[in-house]
């Protein structure tokens, strides 16, 4: 069975860290939580591409 993907976009701040911890705690066992820190960027630009695709500024 494929896992459900939960994508979280953060700015790498303290408030974001707490939100990510809560999301991970609430996620089901069949969920994969993937966190994109838009402050740190991604090696492959995947996080910026996905953010634009979803309309996140």
N, CA, C and O atoms as a GROMACS GRO file, in nm:
protein
  228
    1UNK      N    1   0.084  -0.119   0.000
    1UNK     CA    2   0.000   0.000   0.000
    1UNK      C    3   0.088   0.125   0.000
    1UNK      O    4   0.180   0.137   0.081
    2UNK      N    5   0.061   0.216  -0.090
    2UNK     CA    6   0.139   0.339  -0.100
    2UNK      C    7   0.105   0.432   0.016
    2UNK      O    8  -0.010   0.441   0.060
    3UNK      N    9   0.206   0.501   0.063
    3UNK     CA   10   0.185   0.597   0.171
    3UNK      C   11   0.125   0.725   0.115
    3UNK      O   12   0.149   0.762   0.000
    4UNK      N   13   0.046   0.792   0.197
    4UNK     CA   14  -0.006   0.924   0.161
    4UNK      C   15   0.104   1.025   0.189
    4UNK      O   16   0.174   1.016   0.289
    5UNK      N   17   0.117   1.120   0.100
    5UNK     CA   18   0.221   1.221   0.114
    5UNK      C   19   0.162   1.350   0.168
    5UNK      O   20   0.067   1.405   0.111
    6UNK      N   21   0.218   1.397   0.277
    6UNK     CA   22   0.180   1.526   0.335
    6UNK      C   23   0.300   1.618   0.315
    6UNK      O   24   0.408   1.592   0.368
    7UNK      N   25   0.281   1.724   0.239
    7UNK     CA   26   0.390   1.819   0.212
    7UNK      C   27   0.368   1.943   0.296
    7UNK      O   28   0.260   2.002   0.295
    8UNK      N   29   0.473   1.982   0.368
    8UNK     CA   30   0.467   2.098   0.456
    8UNK      C   31   0.574   2.197   0.410
    8UNK      O   32   0.691   2.160   0.395
    9UNK      N   33   0.534   2.321   0.389
    9UNK     CA   34   0.628   2.426   0.349
    9UNK      C   35   0.649   2.519   0.467
    9UNK      O   36   0.552   2.570   0.524
   10UNK      N   37   0.776   2.540   0.504
   10UNK     CA   38   0.806   2.625   0.620
   10UNK      C   39   0.905   2.735   0.582
   10UNK      O   40   0.964   2.735   0.474
   11UNK      N   41   0.919   2.828   0.675
   11UNK     CA   42   1.020   2.933   0.661
   11UNK      C   43   1.136   2.908   0.757
   11UNK      O   44   1.223   2.993   0.772
   12UNK      N   45   1.136   2.791   0.821
   12UNK     CA   46   1.246   2.754   0.909
   12UNK      C   47   1.245   2.825   1.043
   12UNK      O   48   1.347   2.826   1.112
   13UNK      N   49   1.133   2.883   1.082
   13UNK     CA   50   1.127   2.959   1.207
   13UNK      C   51   1.084   2.870   1.323
   13UNK      O   52   1.044   2.756   1.303
   14UNK      N   53   1.092   2.923   1.444
   14UNK     CA   54   1.056   2.850   1.565
   14UNK      C   55   0.910   2.806   1.562
   14UNK      O   56   0.880   2.692   1.599
   15UNK      N   57   0.821   2.893   1.520
   15UNK     CA   58   0.679   2.858   1.513
   15UNK      C   59   0.658   2.745   1.413
   15UNK      O   60   0.577   2.655   1.436
   16UNK      N   61   0.730   2.749   1.302
   16UNK     CA   62   0.721   2.644   1.201
   16UNK      C   63   0.764   2.509   1.259
   16UNK      O   64   0.701   2.407   1.232
   17UNK      N   65   0.871   2.509   1.337
   17UNK     CA   66   0.921   2.384   1.396
   17UNK      C   67   0.814   2.319   1.482
   17UNK      O   68   0.795   2.197   1.475
   18UNK      N   69   0.744   2.398   1.563
   18UNK     CA   70   0.638   2.343   1.648
   18UNK      C   71   0.522   2.290   1.564
   18UNK      O   72   0.466   2.185   1.596
   19UNK      N   73   0.487   2.360   1.459
   19UNK     CA   74   0.379   2.315   1.371
   19UNK      C   75   0.416   2.184   1.303
   19UNK      O   76   0.332   2.094   1.292
   20UNK      N   77   0.540   2.171   1.256
   20UNK     CA   78   0.586   2.049   1.191
   20UNK      C   79   0.582   1.932   1.290
   20UNK      O   80   0.539   1.823   1.254
   21UNK      N   81   0.625   1.955   1.413
   21UNK     CA   82   0.620   1.849   1.515
   21UNK      C   83   0.477   1.802   1.536
   21UNK      O   84   0.452   1.682   1.547
   22UNK      N   85   0.383   1.896   1.542
   22UNK     CA   86   0.244   1.860   1.564
   22UNK      C   87   0.187   1.784   1.443
   22UNK      O   88   0.114   1.686   1.460
   23UNK      N   89   0.220   1.829   1.324
   23UNK     CA   90   0.174   1.760   1.202
   23UNK      C   91   0.226   1.617   1.201
   23UNK      O   92   0.151   1.524   1.172
   24UNK      N   93   0.353   1.599   1.231
   24UNK     CA   94   0.411   1.464   1.233
   24UNK      C   95   0.344   1.376   1.338
   24UNK      O   96   0.323   1.257   1.315
   25UNK      N   97   0.311   1.435   1.452
   25UNK     CA   98   0.246   1.359   1.559
   25UNK      C   99   0.104   1.318   1.520
   25UNK      O  100   0.057   1.211   1.560
   26UNK      N  101   0.036   1.401   1.441
   26UNK     CA  102  -0.102   1.374   1.401
   26UNK      C  103  -0.113   1.288   1.276
   26UNK      O  104  -0.220   1.234   1.248
   27UNK      N  105  -0.006   1.276   1.201
   27UNK     CA  106  -0.009   1.200   1.076
   27UNK      C  107  -0.032   1.052   1.103
   27UNK      O  108   0.017   0.997   1.202
   28UNK      N  109  -0.107   0.989   1.016
   28UNK     CA  110  -0.138   0.846   1.031
   28UNK      C  111  -0.014   0.762   0.999
   28UNK      O  112   0.081   0.812   0.939
   29UNK      N  113  -0.014   0.635   1.039
   29UNK     CA  114   0.100   0.547   1.010
   29UNK      C  115   0.125   0.529   0.860
   29UNK      O  116   0.237   0.498   0.818
   30UNK      N  117   0.022   0.548   0.778
   30UNK     CA  118   0.038   0.535   0.633
   30UNK      C  119   0.068   0.668   0.567
   30UNK      O  120   0.053   0.681   0.445
   31UNK      N  121   0.111   0.765   0.644
   31UNK     CA  122   0.143   0.897   0.589
   31UNK      C  123   0.293   0.922   0.595
   31UNK      O  124   0.361   0.885   0.691
   32UNK      N  125   0.343   0.986   0.492
   32UNK     CA  126   0.482   1.032   0.488
   32UNK      C  127   0.476   1.184   0.492
   32UNK      O  128   0.413   1.247   0.406
   33UNK      N  129   0.543   1.244   0.590
   33UNK     CA  130   0.546   1.389   0.602
   33UNK      C  131   0.677   1.438   0.543
   33UNK      O  132   0.785   1.402   0.590
   34UNK      N  133   0.667   1.520   0.439
   34UNK     CA  134   0.785   1.577   0.374
   34UNK      C  135   0.784   1.727   0.400
   34UNK      O  136   0.688   1.796   0.368
   35UNK      N  137   0.893   1.776   0.459
   35UNK     CA  138   0.902   1.917   0.497
   35UNK      C  139   0.998   1.989   0.403
   35UNK      O  140   1.111   1.946   0.381
   36UNK      N  141   0.949   2.098   0.347
   36UNK     CA  142   1.031   2.184   0.261
   36UNK      C  143   1.057   2.314   0.333
   36UNK      O  144   0.963   2.390   0.361
   37UNK      N  145   1.183   2.343   0.365
   37UNK     CA  146   1.220   2.469   0.429
   37UNK      C  147   1.258   2.566   0.317
   37UNK      O  148   1.365   2.554   0.257
   38UNK      N  149   1.170   2.660   0.289
   38UNK     CA  150   1.192   2.752   0.179
   38UNK      C  151   1.305   2.852   0.208
   38UNK      O  152   1.355   2.916   0.115
   39UNK      N  153   1.345   2.866   0.333
   39UNK     CA  154   1.459   2.953   0.366
   39UNK      C  155   1.590   2.887   0.326
   39UNK      O  156   1.682   2.955   0.279
   40UNK      N  157   1.600   2.757   0.344
   40UNK     CA  158   1.724   2.684   0.314
   40UNK      C  159   1.736   2.647   0.168
   40UNK      O  160   1.845   2.618   0.119
   41UNK      N  161   1.623   2.648   0.098
   41UNK     CA  162   1.618   2.607  -0.044
   41UNK      C  163   1.644   2.457  -0.054
   41UNK      O  164   1.672   2.391   0.046
   42UNK      N  165   1.633   2.404  -0.174
   42UNK     CA  166   1.656   2.263  -0.200
   42UNK      C  167   1.767   2.251  -0.304
   42UNK      O  168   1.783   2.339  -0.389
   43UNK      N  169   1.842   2.144  -0.296
   43UNK     CA  170   1.950   2.122  -0.393
   43UNK      C  171   1.897   2.112  -0.535
   43UNK      O  172   1.963   2.154  -0.629
   44UNK      N  173   1.777   2.058  -0.550
   44UNK     CA  174   1.721   2.034  -0.683
   44UNK      C  175   1.616   2.138  -0.723
   44UNK      O  176   1.555   2.125  -0.829
   45UNK      N  177   1.594   2.239  -0.641
   45UNK     CA  178   1.489   2.341  -0.661
   45UNK      C  179   1.348   2.282  -0.654
   45UNK      O  180   1.251   2.347  -0.694
   46UNK      N  181   1.336   2.159  -0.605
   46UNK     CA  182   1.206   2.094  -0.594
   46UNK      C  183   1.111   2.174  -0.505
   46UNK      O  184   0.993   2.188  -0.538
   47UNK      N  185   1.162   2.227  -0.394
   47UNK     CA  186   1.072   2.299  -0.302
   47UNK      C  187   1.018   2.427  -0.366
   47UNK      O  188   0.901   2.459  -0.348
   48UNK      N  189   1.101   2.500  -0.437
   48UNK     CA  190   1.054   2.622  -0.502
   48UNK      C  191   0.954   2.591  -0.613
   48UNK      O  192   0.854   2.662  -0.629
   49UNK      N  193   0.981   2.486  -0.689
   49UNK     CA  194   0.891   2.447  -0.797
   49UNK      C  195   0.755   2.406  -0.743
   49UNK      O  196   0.652   2.448  -0.795
   50UNK      N  197   0.755   2.324  -0.637
   50UNK     CA  198   0.628   2.280  -0.578
   50UNK      C  199   0.553   2.397  -0.516
   50UNK      O  200   0.431   2.406  -0.529
   51UNK      N  201   0.624   2.487  -0.450
   51UNK     CA  202   0.559   2.603  -0.389
   51UNK      C  203   0.488   2.686  -0.496
   51UNK      O  204   0.374   2.728  -0.476
   52UNK      N  205   0.554   2.710  -0.608
   52UNK     CA  206   0.493   2.785  -0.718
   52UNK      C  207   0.373   2.710  -0.774
   52UNK      O  208   0.269   2.770  -0.803
   53UNK      N  209   0.387   2.579  -0.790
   53UNK     CA  210   0.280   2.496  -0.843
   53UNK      C  211   0.155   2.506  -0.755
   53UNK      O  212   0.044   2.510  -0.806
   54UNK      N  213   0.172   2.511  -0.624
   54UNK     CA  214   0.060   2.517  -0.530
   54UNK      C  215   0.016   2.660  -0.501
   54UNK      O  216  -0.080   2.680  -0.428
   55UNK      N  217   0.085   2.760  -0.558
   55UNK     CA  218   0.047   2.898  -0.536
   55UNK      C  219   0.094   2.954  -0.403
   55UNK      O  220   0.034   3.048  -0.351
   56UNK      N  221   0.200   2.898  -0.348
   56UNK     CA  222   0.255   2.944  -0.220
   56UNK      C  223   0.359   3.051  -0.248
   56UNK      O  224   0.451   3.030  -0.326
   57UNK      N  225   0.343   3.165  -0.182
   57UNK     CA  226   0.440   3.275  -0.198
   57UNK      C  227   0.521   3.293  -0.073
   57UNK      O  228   0.608   3.381  -0.068
   0.00000   0.00000   0.00000
